[in-house]
């Protein structure tokens, strides 16, 4: 198992901890779980963006049929993510 020590802006750390505890609870390993999830999400996003066969046209077309605003979509995605992490 590896170890990563980072120094973060105090406000960013405060916000991260608030959300981590809200999702994973105030128990041992909550912050570790949240950090692992954040790193995995970061890696997945970067990998998706760096795929050579995925063009800007492809990305734009992915959500063209949705009839919701971007803000509504963000809220729905967050709710799904929270539900997935809670189970």
N, CA, C and O atoms as a printed pandas DataFrame, in Angstrom:
     atom_number atom_name residue_name chain_id  residue_number  x_coord  y_coord  z_coord
0              1         N          UNK        A               1    0.850   -1.175    0.000
1              2        CA          UNK        A               1    0.000    0.000    0.000
2              3         C          UNK        A               1    0.893    1.236    0.000
3              4         O          UNK        A               1    1.865    1.305    0.753
4              5         N          UNK        A               2    0.567    2.199   -0.837
5              6        CA          UNK        A               2    1.352    3.416   -0.946
6              7         C          UNK        A               2    0.868    4.497   -0.003
7              8         O          UNK        A               2   -0.207    4.403    0.588
8              9         N          UNK        A               3    1.681    5.517    0.121
9             10        CA          UNK        A               3    1.337    6.641    0.990
10            11         C          UNK        A               3    1.531    7.929    0.208
11            12         O          UNK        A               3    2.498    8.073   -0.541
12            13         N          UNK        A               4    0.609    8.861    0.387
13            14        CA          UNK        A               4    0.664   10.145   -0.306
14            15         C          UNK        A               4    0.398   11.241    0.706
15            16         O          UNK        A               4   -0.666   11.278    1.324
16            17         N          UNK        A               5    1.358   12.131    0.878
17            18        CA          UNK        A               5    1.180   13.243    1.809
18            19         C          UNK        A               5    1.073   14.519    0.983
19            20         O          UNK        A               5    1.963   14.835    0.193
20            21         N          UNK        A               6   -0.017   15.245    1.170
21            22        CA          UNK        A               6   -0.240   16.475    0.410
22            23         C          UNK        A               6   -0.590   17.612    1.360
23            24         O          UNK        A               6   -1.101   17.391    2.458
24            25         N          UNK        A               7   -0.309   18.820    0.921
25            26        CA          UNK        A               7   -0.702   20.017    1.652
26            27         C          UNK        A               7   -1.742   20.729    0.810
27            28         O          UNK        A               7   -1.501   21.044   -0.355
28            29         N          UNK        A               8   -2.902   20.982    1.405
29            30        CA          UNK        A               8   -4.014   21.600    0.687
30            31         C          UNK        A               8   -4.379   22.940    1.301
31            32         O          UNK        A               8   -4.083   23.212    2.465
32            33         N          UNK        A               9   -5.017   23.759    0.507
33            34        CA          UNK        A               9   -5.600   24.997    0.994
34            35         C          UNK        A               9   -6.592   24.643    2.106
35            36         O          UNK        A               9   -7.354   23.685    1.971
36            37         N          UNK        A              10   -6.588   25.400    3.192
37            38        CA          UNK        A              10   -7.440   25.074    4.342
38            39         C          UNK        A              10   -8.920   25.016    3.985
39            40         O          UNK        A              10   -9.634   24.127    4.448
40            41         N          UNK        A              11   -9.380   25.945    3.175
41            42        CA          UNK        A              11  -10.802   25.966    2.799
42            43         C          UNK        A              11  -11.156   24.746    1.947
43            44         O          UNK        A              11  -12.213   24.142    2.131
44            45         N          UNK        A              12  -10.277   24.390    1.025
45            46        CA          UNK        A              12  -10.504   23.204    0.196
46            47         C          UNK        A              12  -10.546   21.943    1.062
47            48         O          UNK        A              12  -11.406   21.084    0.868
48            49         N          UNK        A              13   -9.627   21.836    2.007
49            50        CA          UNK        A              13   -9.596   20.683    2.913
50            51         C          UNK        A              13  -10.863   20.619    3.761
51            52         O          UNK        A              13  -11.426   19.543    3.963
52            53         N          UNK        A              14  -11.305   21.761    4.250
53            54        CA          UNK        A              14  -12.530   21.818    5.061
54            55         C          UNK        A              14  -13.733   21.329    4.249
55            56         O          UNK        A              14  -14.521   20.516    4.731
56            57         N          UNK        A              15  -13.869   21.823    3.030
57            58        CA          UNK        A              15  -14.982   21.415    2.170
58            59         C          UNK        A              15  -14.907   19.926    1.844
59            60         O          UNK        A              15  -15.924   19.232    1.834
60            61         N          UNK        A              16  -13.692   19.441    1.577
61            62        CA          UNK        A              16  -13.521   18.019    1.265
62            63         C          UNK        A              16  -13.940   17.148    2.444
63            64         O          UNK        A              16  -14.667   16.169    2.275
64            65         N          UNK        A              17  -13.479   17.508    3.633
65            66        CA          UNK        A              17  -13.819   16.723    4.826
66            67         C          UNK        A              17  -15.322   16.734    5.095
67            68         O          UNK        A              17  -15.905   15.703    5.430
68            69         N          UNK        A              18  -15.944   17.902    4.947
69            70        CA          UNK        A              18  -17.394   17.995    5.166
70            71         C          UNK        A              18  -18.135   17.016    4.267
71            72         O          UNK        A              18  -19.013   16.281    4.720
72            73         N          UNK        A              19  -17.778   17.014    3.010
73            74        CA          UNK        A              19  -18.476   16.152    2.058
74            75         C          UNK        A              19  -18.117   14.676    2.267
75            76         O          UNK        A              19  -18.966   13.796    2.131
76            77         N          UNK        A              20  -16.871   14.424    2.593
77            78        CA          UNK        A              20  -16.449   13.040    2.834
78            79         C          UNK        A              20  -17.210   12.446    4.016
79            80         O          UNK        A              20  -17.693   11.316    3.943
80            81         N          UNK        A              21  -17.315   13.201    5.096
81            82        CA          UNK        A              21  -18.030   12.705    6.273
82            83         C          UNK        A              21  -19.524   12.585    6.006
83            84         O          UNK        A              21  -20.189   11.699    6.542
84            85         N          UNK        A              22  -20.044   13.475    5.180
85            86        CA          UNK        A              22  -21.470   13.408    4.843
86            87         C          UNK        A              22  -21.775   12.126    4.059
87            88         O          UNK        A              22  -22.799   11.482    4.287
88            89         N          UNK        A              23  -20.892   11.769    3.148
89            90        CA          UNK        A              23  -21.098   10.592    2.308
90            91         C          UNK        A              23  -20.729    9.301    3.043
91            92         O          UNK        A              23  -21.504    8.345    3.039
92            93         N          UNK        A              24  -19.559    9.267    3.668
93            94        CA          UNK        A              24  -19.035    8.032    4.245
94            95         C          UNK        A              24  -19.231    7.911    5.755
95            96         O          UNK        A              24  -18.951    6.861    6.333
96            97         N          UNK        A              25  -19.707    8.973    6.391
97            98        CA          UNK        A              25  -19.939    8.928    7.832
98            99         C          UNK        A              25  -18.687    9.280    8.628
99           100         O          UNK        A              25  -17.578    9.324    8.096
100          101         N          UNK        A              26  -18.899    9.526    9.910
101          102        CA          UNK        A              26  -17.802    9.884   10.811
102          103         C          UNK        A              26  -17.219    8.609   11.417
103          104         O          UNK        A              26  -17.425    8.321   12.596
104          105         N          UNK        A              27  -16.506    7.864   10.616
105          106        CA          UNK        A              27  -15.917    6.620   11.100
106          107         C          UNK        A              27  -14.512    6.472   10.539
107          108         O          UNK        A              27  -14.118    7.173    9.607
108          109         N          UNK        A              28  -13.777    5.556   11.120
109          110        CA          UNK        A              28  -12.413    5.309   10.682
110          111         C          UNK        A              28  -12.411    4.894    9.207
111          112         O          UNK        A              28  -13.182    4.029    8.793
112          113         N          UNK        A              29  -11.548    5.517    8.438
113          114        CA          UNK        A              29  -11.417    5.169    7.029
114          115         C          UNK        A              29  -12.251    6.019    6.085
115          116         O          UNK        A              29  -12.169    5.854    4.868
116          117         N          UNK        A              30  -13.059    6.932    6.632
117          118        CA          UNK        A              30  -13.922    7.761    5.783
118          119         C          UNK        A              30  -13.120    8.636    4.831
119          120         O          UNK        A              30  -13.402    8.691    3.633
120          121         N          UNK        A              31  -12.116    9.322    5.376
121          122        CA          UNK        A              31  -11.315   10.204    4.523
122          123         C          UNK        A              31  -10.520    9.395    3.501
123          124         O          UNK        A              31  -10.369    9.817    2.355
124          125         N          UNK        A              32  -10.016    8.242    3.914
125          126        CA          UNK        A              32   -9.286    7.372    2.987
126          127         C          UNK        A              32  -10.188    6.957    1.829
127          128         O          UNK        A              32   -9.775    6.989    0.669
128          129         N          UNK        A              33  -11.416    6.570    2.147
129          130        CA          UNK        A              33  -12.366    6.165    1.103
130          131         C          UNK        A              33  -12.663    7.317    0.155
131          132         O          UNK        A              33  -12.741    7.127   -1.058
132          133         N          UNK        A              34  -12.829    8.515    0.713
133          134        CA          UNK        A              34  -13.131    9.686   -0.110
134          135         C          UNK        A              34  -11.953   10.051   -1.009
135          136         O          UNK        A              34  -12.143   10.394   -2.176
136          137         N          UNK        A              35  -10.752    9.979   -0.476
137          138        CA          UNK        A              35   -9.558   10.289   -1.272
138          139         C          UNK        A              35   -9.389    9.262   -2.390
139          140         O          UNK        A              35   -9.090    9.627   -3.527
140          141         N          UNK        A              36   -9.579    7.987   -2.074
141          142        CA          UNK        A              36   -9.465    6.950   -3.100
142          143         C          UNK        A              36  -10.493    7.157   -4.207
143          144         O          UNK        A              36  -10.182    7.010   -5.389
144          145         N          UNK        A              37  -11.717    7.497   -3.817
145          146        CA          UNK        A              37  -12.762    7.756   -4.805
146          147         C          UNK        A              37  -12.396    8.952   -5.681
147          148         O          UNK        A              37  -12.578    8.914   -6.898
148          149         N          UNK        A              38  -11.878   10.015   -5.059
149          150        CA          UNK        A              38  -11.495   11.213   -5.812
150          151         C          UNK        A              38  -10.363   10.908   -6.794
151          152         O          UNK        A              38  -10.381   11.375   -7.933
152          153         N          UNK        A              39   -9.391   10.132   -6.356
153          154        CA          UNK        A              39   -8.268    9.792   -7.234
154          155         C          UNK        A              39   -8.730    8.906   -8.388
155          156         O          UNK        A              39   -8.328    9.118   -9.532
156          157         N          UNK        A              40   -9.570    7.918   -8.094
157          158        CA          UNK        A              40  -10.100    7.053   -9.158
158          159         C          UNK        A              40  -10.905    7.861  -10.171
159          160         O          UNK        A              40  -10.787    7.653  -11.379
160          161         N          UNK        A              41  -11.726    8.787   -9.669
161          162        CA          UNK        A              41  -12.521    9.633  -10.560
162          163         C          UNK        A              41  -11.610   10.496  -11.428
163          164         O          UNK        A              41  -11.858   10.650  -12.624
164          165         N          UNK        A              42  -10.567   11.053  -10.839
165          166        CA          UNK        A              42   -9.610   11.868  -11.578
166          167         C          UNK        A              42   -8.958   11.050  -12.694
167          168         O          UNK        A              42   -8.859   11.509  -13.832
168          169         N          UNK        A              43   -8.518    9.844  -12.362
169          170        CA          UNK        A              43   -7.865    8.981  -13.348
170          171         C          UNK        A              43   -8.826    8.634  -14.483
171          172         O          UNK        A              43   -8.446    8.687  -15.653
172          173         N          UNK        A              44  -10.065    8.280  -14.147
173          174        CA          UNK        A              44  -11.053    7.943  -15.176
174          175         C          UNK        A              44  -11.317    9.123  -16.103
175          176         O          UNK        A              44  -11.406    8.958  -17.320
176          177         N          UNK        A              45  -11.441   10.315  -15.522
177          178        CA          UNK        A              45  -11.695   11.507  -16.347
178          179         C          UNK        A              45  -10.531   11.798  -17.279
179          180         O          UNK        A              45  -10.729   12.084  -18.460
180          181         N          UNK        A              46   -9.323   11.726  -16.751
181          182        CA          UNK        A              46   -8.140   11.993  -17.568
182          183         C          UNK        A              46   -8.019   10.952  -18.674
183          184         O          UNK        A              46   -7.739   11.293  -19.824
184          185         N          UNK        A              47   -8.231    9.683  -18.328
185          186        CA          UNK        A              47   -8.160    8.621  -19.340
186          187         C          UNK        A              47   -9.191    8.842  -20.440
187          188         O          UNK        A              47   -8.893    8.659  -21.621
188          189         N          UNK        A              48  -10.391    9.231  -20.058
189          190        CA          UNK        A              48  -11.438    9.487  -21.051
190          191         C          UNK        A              48  -11.048   10.646  -21.964
191          192         O          UNK        A              48  -11.229   10.571  -23.179
192          193         N          UNK        A              49  -10.517   11.708  -21.383
193          194        CA          UNK        A              49  -10.131   12.871  -22.180
194          195         C          UNK        A              49   -8.944   12.580  -23.090
195          196         O          UNK        A              49   -8.809   13.193  -24.149
196          197         N          UNK        A              50   -8.092   11.656  -22.688
197          198        CA          UNK        A              50   -6.888   11.376  -23.467
198          199         C          UNK        A              50   -7.067   10.268  -24.494
199          200         O          UNK        A              50   -6.142    9.956  -25.244
200          201         N          UNK        A              51   -8.250    9.676  -24.529
201          202        CA          UNK        A              51   -8.477    8.647  -25.555
202          203         C          UNK        A              51   -8.304    9.261  -26.933
203          204         O          UNK        A              51   -8.925   10.276  -27.251
204          205         N          UNK        A              52   -7.488    8.665  -27.723
205          206        CA          UNK        A              52   -7.190    9.215  -29.042
206          207         C          UNK        A              52   -8.379    9.131  -29.988
207          208         O          UNK        A              52   -8.539    9.978  -30.867
208          209         N          UNK        A              53   -9.212    8.113  -29.810
209          210        CA          UNK        A              53  -10.307    7.919  -30.747
210          211         C          UNK        A              53  -11.577    8.680  -30.360
211          212         O          UNK        A              53  -12.595    8.552  -31.039
212          213         N          UNK        A              54  -11.537    9.454  -29.300
213          214        CA          UNK        A              54  -12.699   10.222  -28.861
214          215         C          UNK        A              54  -12.513   11.679  -29.282
215          216         O          UNK        A              54  -11.658   12.382  -28.744
216          217         N          UNK        A              55  -13.307   12.122  -30.233
217          218        CA          UNK        A              55  -13.177   13.486  -30.725
218          219         C          UNK        A              55  -14.114   14.416  -29.965
219          220         O          UNK        A              55  -15.009   13.963  -29.250
220          221         N          UNK        A              56  -13.904   15.707  -30.123
221          222        CA          UNK        A              56  -14.776   16.707  -29.509
222          223         C          UNK        A              56  -16.202   16.514  -29.996
223          224         O          UNK        A              56  -17.153   16.684  -29.234
224          225         N          UNK        A              57  -16.347   16.162  -31.258
225          226        CA          UNK        A              57  -17.670   15.901  -31.832
226          227         C          UNK        A              57  -18.375   14.772  -31.079
227          228         O          UNK        A              57  -19.570   14.859  -30.796
228          229         N          UNK        A              58  -17.633   13.719  -30.759
229          230        CA          UNK        A              58  -18.195   12.585  -30.011
230          231         C          UNK        A              58  -18.667   13.022  -28.630
231          232         O          UNK        A              58  -19.751   12.643  -28.186
232          233         N          UNK        A              59  -17.857   13.811  -27.964
233          234        CA          UNK        A              59  -18.200   14.261  -26.616
234          235         C          UNK        A              59  -19.442   15.138  -26.652
235          236         O          UNK        A              59  -20.339   14.974  -25.824
236          237         N          UNK        A              60  -19.505   16.055  -27.590
237          238        CA          UNK        A              60  -20.665   16.946  -27.688
238          239         C          UNK        A              60  -21.945   16.170  -27.956
239          240         O          UNK        A              60  -23.015   16.561  -27.490
240          241         N          UNK        A              61  -21.849   15.091  -28.692
241          242        CA          UNK        A              61  -23.033   14.331  -29.053
242          243         C          UNK        A              61  -23.565   13.420  -27.959
243          244         O          UNK        A              61  -24.691   12.933  -28.061
244          245         N          UNK        A              62  -22.787   13.183  -26.921
245          246        CA          UNK        A              62  -23.192   12.242  -25.883
246          247         C          UNK        A              62  -24.469   12.648  -25.157
247          248         O          UNK        A              62  -25.278   11.788  -24.805
248          249         N          UNK        A              63  -24.659   13.932  -24.930
249          250        CA          UNK        A              63  -25.786   14.396  -24.118
250          251         C          UNK        A              63  -26.808   15.203  -24.910
251          252         O          UNK        A              63  -27.640   15.892  -24.319
252          253         N          UNK        A              64  -26.759   15.129  -26.219
253          254        CA          UNK        A              64  -27.597   15.993  -27.044
254          255         C          UNK        A              64  -29.088   15.742  -26.884
255          256         O          UNK        A              64  -29.885   16.655  -27.104
256          257         N          UNK        A              65  -29.491   14.527  -26.506
257          258        CA          UNK        A              65  -30.911   14.202  -26.407
258          259         C          UNK        A              65  -31.533   14.537  -25.054
259          260         O          UNK        A              65  -32.741   14.383  -24.877
260          261         N          UNK        A              66  -30.739   14.984  -24.115
261          262        CA          UNK        A              66  -31.285   15.305  -22.797
262          263         C          UNK        A              66  -32.076   16.606  -22.841
263          264         O          UNK        A              66  -31.710   17.554  -23.535
264          265         N          UNK        A              67  -33.158   16.630  -22.091
265          266        CA          UNK        A              67  -34.016   17.819  -22.051
266          267         C          UNK        A              67  -33.912   18.515  -20.696
267          268         O          UNK        A              67  -34.908   19.030  -20.188
268          269         N          UNK        A              68  -32.721   18.535  -20.109
269          270        CA          UNK        A              68  -32.505   19.199  -18.829
270          271         C          UNK        A              68  -31.336   20.168  -18.972
271          272         O          UNK        A              68  -30.515   20.051  -19.882
272          273         N          UNK        A              69  -31.282   21.117  -18.058
273          274        CA          UNK        A              69  -30.168   22.066  -18.075
274          275         C          UNK        A              69  -28.931   21.397  -17.495
275          276         O          UNK        A              69  -29.017   20.331  -16.885
276          277         N          UNK        A              70  -27.790   22.026  -17.691
277          278        CA          UNK        A              70  -26.549   21.461  -17.168
278          279         C          UNK        A              70  -26.566   21.408  -15.643
279          280         O          UNK        A              70  -26.023   20.477  -15.048
280          281         N          UNK        A              71  -27.183   22.396  -15.013
281          282        CA          UNK        A              71  -27.274   22.414  -13.550
282          283         C          UNK        A              71  -28.137   21.257  -13.052
283          284         O          UNK        A              71  -27.776   20.580  -12.090
284          285         N          UNK        A              72  -29.274   21.030  -13.704
285          286        CA          UNK        A              72  -30.141   19.909  -13.325
286          287         C          UNK        A              72  -29.409   18.580  -13.510
287          288         O          UNK        A              72  -29.554   17.665  -12.700
288          289         N          UNK        A              73  -28.636   18.484  -14.564
289          290        CA          UNK        A              73  -27.875   17.267  -14.829
290          291         C          UNK        A              73  -26.817   17.046  -13.746
291          292         O          UNK        A              73  -26.608   15.917  -13.302
292          293         N          UNK        A              74  -26.157   18.112  -13.328
293          294        CA          UNK        A              74  -25.168   18.003  -12.258
294          295         C          UNK        A              74  -25.817   17.520  -10.969
295          296         O          UNK        A              74  -25.257   16.672  -10.274
296          297         N          UNK        A              75  -26.983   18.047  -10.646
297          298        CA          UNK        A              75  -27.685   17.643   -9.424
298          299         C          UNK        A              75  -28.092   16.174   -9.487
299          300         O          UNK        A              75  -27.954   15.447   -8.503
300          301         N          UNK        A              76  -28.587   15.739  -10.632
301          302        CA          UNK        A              76  -28.970   14.333  -10.790
302          303         C          UNK        A              76  -27.745   13.427  -10.673
303          304         O          UNK        A              76  -27.802   12.377  -10.034
304          305         N          UNK        A              77  -26.651   13.834  -11.286
305          306        CA          UNK        A              77  -25.427   13.033  -11.232
306          307         C          UNK        A              77  -24.921   12.917   -9.797
307          308         O          UNK        A              77  -24.480   11.847   -9.378
308          309         N          UNK        A              78  -24.982   14.011   -9.046
309          310        CA          UNK        A              78  -24.542   13.988   -7.653
310          311         C          UNK        A              78  -25.412   13.048   -6.822
311          312         O          UNK        A              78  -24.897   12.280   -6.010
312          313         N          UNK        A              79  -26.725   13.107   -7.023
313          314        CA          UNK        A              79  -27.633   12.224   -6.285
314          315         C          UNK        A              79  -27.343   10.762   -6.600
315          316         O          UNK        A              79  -27.332    9.926   -5.697
316          317         N          UNK        A              80  -27.109   10.444   -7.867
317          318        CA          UNK        A              80  -26.782    9.072   -8.256
318          319         C          UNK        A              80  -25.459    8.623   -7.642
319          320         O          UNK        A              80  -25.327    7.489   -7.182
320          321         N          UNK        A              81  -24.498    9.517   -7.643
321          322        CA          UNK        A              81  -23.189    9.213   -7.085
322          323         C          UNK        A              81  -23.295    8.942   -5.588
323          324         O          UNK        A              81  -22.718    7.979   -5.084
324          325         N          UNK        A              82  -24.036    9.798   -4.879
325          326        CA          UNK        A              82  -24.217    9.626   -3.437
326          327         C          UNK        A              82  -24.910    8.298   -3.156
327          328         O          UNK        A              82  -24.502    7.558   -2.261
328          329         N          UNK        A              83  -25.945    7.999   -3.911
329          330        CA          UNK        A              83  -26.670    6.739   -3.733
330          331         C          UNK        A              83  -25.741    5.545   -3.976
331          332         O          UNK        A              83  -25.789    4.559   -3.240
332          333         N          UNK        A              84  -24.904    5.636   -5.000
333          334        CA          UNK        A              84  -23.985    4.548   -5.331
334          335         C          UNK        A              84  -22.937    4.364   -4.234
335          336         O          UNK        A              84  -22.587    3.236   -3.888
336          337         N          UNK        A              85  -22.438    5.477   -3.688
337          338        CA          UNK        A              85  -21.408    5.405   -2.646
338          339         C          UNK        A              85  -21.978    4.918   -1.320
339          340         O          UNK        A              85  -21.263    4.318   -0.518
340          341         N          UNK        A              86  -23.244    5.171   -1.091
341          342        CA          UNK        A              86  -23.873    4.791    0.171
342          343         C          UNK        A              86  -24.191    3.309    0.236
343          344         O          UNK        A              86  -24.328    2.747    1.323
344          345         N          UNK        A              87  -24.307    2.679   -0.916
345          346        CA          UNK        A              87  -24.695    1.256   -0.903
346          347         C          UNK        A              87  -23.508    0.331   -0.900
347          348         O          UNK        A              87  -23.677   -0.889   -0.889
